[in-house]
Amino acid sequence: MSDKLWIFDTTLRDGEQVPGCQLNTQEKIIVAKALEELGVDIIEAGFPISSPGDFNSVQEISKAVSNPIICALSRAVEKDIEVAAAALKYAKKGRIHTGIGVSPYHIQYKLRSTPDEIIRRGVAAVKFAKRFVEDVEFYAEDAGRSEPDFLFKIIEEVIKAGATVVNIPDTTGYTLPEQYGAIIAGLKNNVPNIDKAIIATHCHNDLGMATANTVAGVQNGARQVEVTINGIGERAGNTSMEEVVMAIKCHKSIPVHTDIVTQKIYQTSRLVSKLMNMPVQPNKAIVGRNAFAHSSGIHQDGVLKHRENYEIIDPKEVGVEESSIVLTARSGRAALKHHLDALGVELEGEELREVYEAFLVLADSKRDIGRKDLLELVGKYMEESNFIELEKVSYSSNGSVKAEVHLKIGEEKHEASSSGVGPVDAVLKAIEKIVKPQVDLEEFLIQAITHGSDDVAKVHMRLIKSDKPYYGFASNQDIVLASAQAFVDALNKIPVKEYATA
């Protein structure tokens, strides 16, 4: 029987420290509720002494969620601990997370102290915190660079003082997996009372080792992992929750299990990304938009024949409806036929060969091949080409913002106007008046390609229709026009039967 692995999420504390990612209290409550639905065991809600806003957030999150333990961070300082306890007043289950630096760097240069004094302060902090809550976690900051014998000693003493969880952070992301695993194993073998507390990992990603180190910690006896959604955090970030959870789910040989509802991973990732205005890198493991996208012809052919040829995770397990077969110059005939079949165009033999050769020529000169491109390639094999073409976009602002769009759908021309909170909103609403797809605009990213006020903007959109994702791309110096083009590009990938026109 496997052990339970406790998932300690610090997105709202360590993750939220990232410049530009700060959330207000209401936004933090939204994330906290999403983490509760995801199945997170402990939510580190903030550092109450740091600001009135953080204090209020911890207090309000404590009121808003019921199942997770709510944790408040403090230094090994009595005032910090008192304020943390006050912030946890309404928590159904509260934990104080206190600690101190334990590496020679921190003892000598940061704290200007001695090893004996550090142990005294750590023990005193745990004992003081026990006056307010039964559940006290001690963090040995920069444990990854600490002296092993000193680390064993302070962990033994804080457990004697009442610590229920001992956190062994690789604060600077310095260690290698075998080194970090050895630290956890060393604690298991050299601390006499280690069975009285849960060992926790808290790894940073400065060398890109956070997930590997965390898994190594679990393999050597850690039973709590401290993680963040999308791996956000100080500098290069923290350990990604989704990576650790899915690594453990894929590797049955690791004798632990979690209570995470993995089907909610993707939607939680997108929620955090949206509220923190921090896009997820396309090639991010598990939750990046390319995590289940295939563009290589060899890979596409393999996936279409049998998903597990190139996918170790079923996309549905993390909340992604299906894999994406992306058409590029690297795509093979199997991928092209897959897309043509979706359009209702069945080609075989010589006809497919001719279209494929024309496709390769086009793909070499154009990065993104869309529905319109495919329909033009197979036009002579079809009676009509029913695709959407953006012909004109205009907008004005005179007290209120208004936009007008002209579309050509097949051989028919349409136009519509709408108002909105801004020109992009107004243009997209006007398009939706003509094409009624009932879609959710789940992701909308604008990236600069060059520099300066005349920069070219690249727009990426992800639409959801009937639980399936459709992607749109465009680039233009006019952000409004690029947004409209990307929206239409995504709409063009939705099967005709899925939408109606005015």
C-alpha positions in Angstrom: 0.0 0.0 0.0 1.4 3.4 -0.9 1.9 6.3 1.4 0.0 9.6 1.1 2.1 12.4 -0.3 0.9 15.7 1.1 0.6 18.5 -1.5 1.6 21.9 0.1 0.8 24.7 -2.4 2.7 27.9 -2.0 1.4 29.7 -5.1 -0.2 32.4 -3.0 3.0 33.0 -0.9 6.2 32.1 -2.6 4.7 32.2 -6.1 3.0 35.5 -5.6 6.3 37.2 -4.7 7.2 37.3 -8.4 7.4 40.9 -9.6 4.2 41.8 -11.4 2.3 38.7 -10.1 0.7 40.2 -7.0 -2.9 39.5 -6.4 -5.5 41.3 -4.4 -7.4 39.5 -1.6 -10.4 38.7 -3.8 -8.2 37.2 -6.5 -6.4 35.1 -3.9 -9.7 33.7 -2.6 -10.5 32.7 -6.2 -7.2 30.9 -6.5 -7.6 29.3 -3.0 -11.0 27.9 -3.9 -9.6 26.5 -7.1 -6.7 24.9 -5.2 -9.3 23.3 -2.8 -11.2 21.9 -5.7 -7.9 20.6 -7.2 -7.4 18.6 -4.0 -4.4 20.5 -2.5 -3.8 19.5 1.2 -2.1 22.6 2.5 -2.4 26.2 1.2 0.3 28.6 2.3 -1.8 31.7 2.1 0.8 34.4 2.9 3.3 36.0 5.2 1.1 38.0 7.6 3.7 40.2 9.2 4.9 41.5 5.8 1.9 43.7 5.1 -1.7 44.4 6.1 -2.8 43.1 2.7 -1.1 39.7 3.3 -2.6 39.5 6.8 -6.1 40.2 5.5 -5.6 37.7 2.7 -4.6 34.9 5.1 -7.6 35.7 7.3 -10.1 35.9 4.4 -8.8 32.7 2.7 -9.2 31.0 6.1 -12.9 31.9 6.0 -13.4 31.0 2.4 -12.0 27.4 2.3 -12.8 24.4 4.5 -10.8 21.3 3.5 -7.1 22.4 3.2 -4.9 23.3 6.1 -4.2 27.0 5.9 -0.6 27.9 6.6 0.9 31.2 7.5 4.7 31.9 7.2 6.8 33.6 9.8 10.4 34.1 10.7 11.8 32.8 14.0 10.6 36.0 15.6 7.9 36.1 18.3 6.1 39.1 16.8 6.0 37.3 13.4 4.5 34.2 15.0 1.9 36.2 17.0 0.7 38.0 13.8 0.6 34.7 11.9 -1.5 33.2 14.7 -3.9 36.2 14.6 -4.3 35.9 10.8 -5.2 32.2 11.3 -8.0 33.0 13.7 -10.7 31.8 11.4 -8.9 28.8 9.9 -10.7 25.4 10.3 -7.2 23.8 10.4 -4.3 26.2 10.8 -0.5 25.8 10.6 2.3 28.2 11.5 5.4 27.8 9.3 8.4 29.2 11.1 12.1 28.7 10.6 15.6 30.1 10.2 18.7 29.8 7.9 21.0 26.9 8.5 23.7 27.1 5.9 27.2 28.6 6.7 26.3 31.4 4.3 23.1 32.3 6.2 24.5 31.8 9.7 27.6 33.8 9.1 26.6 36.5 6.5 22.9 36.9 6.7 22.2 36.3 10.4 25.7 37.1 11.8 25.2 34.4 14.4 26.6 31.1 15.5 25.4 27.5 15.1 24.5 27.1 18.7 22.5 30.4 18.7 20.6 29.3 15.5 19.5 26.1 17.2 18.4 28.0 20.3 16.3 30.4 18.1 14.8 27.7 16.0 13.7 25.7 19.1 12.4 28.8 20.8 10.3 29.7 17.7 8.7 26.3 17.5 7.9 26.3 21.2 6.4 29.7 20.9 4.3 28.8 17.9 3.0 25.7 19.7 1.2 28.1 22.1 -1.1 29.0 19.3 -1.5 26.0 17.1 -0.7 22.3 17.3 0.5 22.0 13.7 3.9 23.7 13.5 6.2 23.4 10.5 9.9 24.3 10.8 11.9 25.4 7.7 15.7 25.0 7.7 16.4 27.7 5.1 19.2 26.9 2.6 19.4 23.3 3.9 20.7 22.3 0.4 24.0 24.1 1.3 24.1 23.2 5.0 26.6 21.1 6.9 24.9 17.7 7.3 25.8 17.1 11.0 24.4 20.6 11.9 21.3 20.0 9.9 20.7 16.7 11.6 21.1 18.3 15.0 18.8 21.3 14.5 16.1 19.0 13.0 16.3 16.7 16.0 15.9 19.6 18.4 13.0 21.3 16.7 11.1 18.0 16.5 11.7 17.6 20.3 10.3 21.1 20.6 7.1 20.0 18.9 7.5 20.5 15.1 5.1 18.3 13.2 6.7 19.0 9.8 10.3 19.7 9.0 10.9 21.5 5.7 14.3 20.9 4.0 14.5 23.7 1.3 17.0 23.8 -1.5 16.5 27.6 -1.3 19.0 28.5 -4.1 18.3 25.5 -6.4 21.9 24.4 -6.0 21.7 20.7 -5.4 21.7 17.8 -7.8 19.0 15.1 -7.5 21.4 12.5 -5.9 22.7 15.2 -3.5 19.2 16.3 -2.4 18.0 12.7 -2.1 21.1 12.0 0.1 20.1 14.8 2.4 16.6 13.4 2.9 18.1 9.9 3.4 20.6 11.3 5.8 17.8 12.8 8.0 15.9 9.4 7.9 19.1 7.6 9.1 20.7 10.1 11.5 17.8 11.9 13.3 16.6 9.6 16.1 13.1 11.2 16.3 12.5 11.8 12.6 9.5 9.4 12.7 7.7 12.0 14.8 7.5 14.5 11.9 6.8 14.6 8.2 9.8 15.6 6.0 8.9 18.2 3.4 10.7 19.3 0.2 10.9 22.9 -1.0 13.1 23.1 -4.1 13.8 26.1 -6.3 14.6 25.9 -10.0 17.8 27.9 -10.5 19.5 25.0 -12.3 16.4 23.5 -13.7 16.5 20.7 -11.1 13.4 21.6 -8.9 11.2 18.7 -10.0 14.0 16.2 -10.2 15.2 17.1 -6.7 11.7 17.0 -5.3 11.0 13.5 -6.8 14.4 12.4 -5.4 13.4 13.7 -2.0 10.1 11.7 -2.2 12.0 8.5 -3.2 14.2 8.9 -0.1 11.4 9.4 2.4 9.9 12.9 2.1 6.1 12.8 2.4 5.2 16.5 1.8 6.1 18.5 -1.3 6.0 22.3 -1.4 5.1 23.3 -4.9 3.4 26.1 -7.0 1.1 26.1 -10.0 3.0 26.6 -13.2 6.2 26.5 -11.2 6.1 30.2 -10.5 8.3 31.6 -7.7 11.4 33.6 -6.9 14.0 33.9 -9.6 13.7 30.8 -11.9 10.7 29.6 -9.9 9.7 26.8 -7.6 8.9 23.2 -8.2 5.8 22.8 -10.5 3.0 21.0 -8.8 1.7 19.6 -12.0 5.1 18.1 -12.9 5.5 16.3 -9.6 2.0 15.0 -9.4 2.0 13.6 -13.0 5.6 12.2 -12.6 4.3 10.2 -9.6 1.2 9.2 -11.4 3.2 7.9 -14.3 5.7 6.0 -12.2 3.9 3.5 -10.2 7.2 2.3 -8.7 7.3 5.5 -6.5 5.3 4.2 -3.4 3.1 7.3 -2.8 -0.2 8.7 -4.0 -1.8 12.2 -3.9 -5.4 13.4 -3.6 -5.0 15.8 -6.6 -7.9 15.7 -9.1 -5.6 15.7 -12.1 -8.4 16.5 -14.5 -8.5 20.0 -13.0 -4.8 20.7 -13.4 -5.1 22.5 -16.8 -7.9 24.8 -15.8 -6.2 25.7 -12.5 -3.0 26.5 -14.5 -4.9 28.8 -16.8 -6.7 30.5 -13.9 -3.4 31.3 -12.2 -1.8 32.4 -15.5 -4.7 34.8 -16.2 -5.0 36.4 -12.8 -1.2 36.8 -12.4 -0.8 38.0 -16.0 2.0 35.5 -16.4 1.8 33.5 -19.6 2.8 29.8 -19.4 5.7 29.1 -21.8 4.4 27.0 -24.8 6.8 24.1 -24.1 6.1 24.0 -20.4 5.7 20.3 -19.2 2.1 19.2 -18.6 0.3 22.6 -19.0 2.1 24.4 -21.9 0.1 24.8 -25.0 2.5 22.6 -26.9 2.7 19.9 -24.2 0.3 17.7 -26.3 0.9 19.2 -29.7 2.7 17.3 -32.5 4.3 18.9 -35.6 6.9 16.3 -36.6 5.6 14.0 -39.4 7.1 10.9 -37.7 5.5 11.8 -34.3 2.2 12.7 -35.9 2.0 9.4 -37.8 2.8 7.5 -34.6 0.2 9.4 -32.5 -2.5 9.0 -35.0 -1.8 5.2 -35.1 -1.6 4.8 -31.4 -1.5 7.7 -28.9 1.0 6.0 -26.5 3.6 5.9 -29.3 4.6 9.4 -28.3 2.4 10.4 -25.4 3.0 9.0 -21.9 0.0 11.0 -20.5 -3.5 11.0 -21.9 -4.3 14.7 -22.3 -7.7 14.1 -20.7 -5.9 13.1 -17.4 -4.8 16.8 -16.9 -8.0 18.4 -18.3 -6.9 18.9 -22.0 -9.6 17.6 -24.4 -7.3 16.2 -27.0 -3.8 16.3 -28.6 -3.2 18.8 -31.4 -1.8 17.8 -34.7 -0.2 21.0 -36.0 0.5 21.4 -39.7 4.0 22.7 -40.5 6.6 21.9 -43.2 7.7 19.0 -40.9 4.2 17.4 -41.1 3.7 14.2 -43.0 0.8 12.9 -45.2 -0.9 11.2 -42.2 -1.3 14.6 -40.5 -2.5 16.3 -43.6 -5.1 13.6 -44.3 -6.2 13.8 -40.6 -7.0 17.6 -41.1 -8.6 17.1 -44.5 -10.8 14.3 -43.1 -11.9 16.8 -40.4 -12.9 19.2 -43.1 -14.9 16.5 -44.8 -12.5 16.2 -47.7 -11.5 12.6 -48.4 -8.5 12.2 -50.6 -6.5 9.1 -51.4 -3.7 8.0 -53.7 -2.6 10.4 -56.4 -4.9 13.2 -55.4 -3.5 13.1 -51.8 0.0 13.0 -53.2 -0.6 16.1 -55.3 -2.2 18.0 -52.5 0.6 17.0 -50.1 3.3 18.3 -52.5 1.5 21.6 -52.8 1.1 21.7 -49.1 4.8 21.3 -48.5 5.6 24.2 -50.8 3.1 26.4 -49.0 4.3 25.3 -45.5 7.9 26.2 -46.4 6.8 29.8 -46.9 4.1 30.1 -44.2 4.6 29.3 -40.5 0.9 28.5 -39.6 -1.3 26.5 -42.0 -5.0 27.1 -41.3 -8.3 25.9 -42.6 -8.4 28.6 -45.3 -5.1 27.4 -46.6 -6.2 23.8 -46.8 -9.4 24.7 -48.5 -7.5 26.6 -51.1 -5.2 23.7 -51.7 -8.1 21.3 -52.2 -10.4 23.8 -54.0 -10.6 21.9 -57.2 -11.7 18.8 -55.4 -14.6 20.6 -53.7 -17.8 22.2 -54.9 -17.5 25.1 -52.6 -15.1 26.6 -50.1 -17.0 27.7 -47.0 -14.4 29.6 -45.0 -14.4 33.0 -43.2 -12.3 35.8 -44.6 -11.7 39.1 -42.8 -12.1 41.9 -45.4 -12.2 45.1 -43.4 -11.9 46.3 -39.8 -12.5 49.8 -38.6 -13.0 51.3 -35.1 -13.3 54.7 -33.4 -13.4 56.2 -30.0 -15.6 59.2 -29.2 -16.7 58.8 -25.7 -17.4 55.1 -26.4 -15.5 52.6 -28.5 -17.3 51.3 -31.6 -16.1 48.9 -34.3 -17.3 47.7 -37.7 -16.2 44.5 -39.4 -16.8 43.1 -42.9 -16.5 39.3 -43.4 -16.7 37.1 -46.4 -18.0 33.6 -45.6 -17.8 31.4 -48.7 -19.2 33.6 -51.4 -21.4 35.7 -49.1 -20.5 39.0 -47.6 -21.5 40.2 -44.1 -21.0 43.2 -42.0 -21.7 44.1 -38.4 -20.9 46.7 -35.8 -20.6 46.7 -32.0 -19.3 48.7 -29.0 -17.0 47.4 -26.3 -14.7 48.4 -23.4 -11.9 48.8 -25.9 -11.3 48.4 -29.7 -10.3 44.8 -29.5 -13.4 43.9 -27.4 -15.6 45.8 -29.8 -14.1 44.2 -32.9 -14.4 40.6 -31.5 -18.0 41.3 -30.5 -18.8 42.5 -34.0 -17.3 39.3 -35.5 -19.4 37.2 -33.1 -22.5 39.0 -34.3 -21.9 37.5 -37.8 -20.4 34.2 -36.8 -22.2 32.8 -33.8 -19.8 30.1 -32.6 -20.6 30.4 -28.8 -17.0 30.0 -28.0 -15.0 30.7 -24.8 -11.9 32.9 -25.4 -9.7 31.0 -22.9 -6.3 32.4 -23.8 -5.3 35.7 -25.4 -1.6 36.5 -25.6 0.1 39.5 -27.3 3.9 39.3 -27.8 6.3 41.9 -29.2 8.4 40.6 -32.1 10.8 43.5 -32.5 11.2 46.7 -30.5 10.0 50.3 -30.6 6.6 52.1 -31.0 6.2 50.6 -34.5 6.7 47.1 -33.2 5.0 44.1 -34.8 2.6 42.3 -32.4 2.1 38.5 -32.5 -1.3 37.4 -31.2 -2.1 33.9 -30.0 -5.7 32.9 -29.1 -7.1 29.7 -27.8 -10.9 29.2 -28.2 -12.9 26.5 -26.6 -15.9 25.1 -28.5 -17.8 22.0 -27.3 -14.9 21.3 -24.9 -12.3 21.3 -27.8 -9.5 23.8 -28.2 -9.0 25.8 -31.4 -5.9 28.0 -31.9 -5.6 31.2 -33.8 -2.4 33.1 -34.7 -1.7 36.5 -36.5 0.9 39.2 -36.5 0.5 42.9 -37.4 1.7 46.3 -36.4 -1.9 47.1 -35.6 -2.8 45.1 -32.4 -6.5 45.4 -33.0 -6.2 44.1 -36.5 -3.9 41.3 -35.4 -6.4 40.3 -32.7 -9.2 40.2 -35.2 -7.1 38.1 -37.6 -6.2 35.7 -34.9 -9.8 35.3 -33.8 -10.9 34.6 -37.4 -8.0 32.2 -37.8 -9.2 30.2 -34.8 -12.9 30.3 -36.0 -11.8 28.9 -39.3 -10.6 25.8 -37.6 -14.0 25.0 -36.1 -16.0 22.6 -38.3 -18.7 24.5 -40.2 -21.5 22.5 -38.6 -20.5 23.9 -35.2 -21.5 27.5 -35.9 -24.2 29.5 -37.7 -24.0 32.8 -39.6 -26.3 35.8 -39.3 
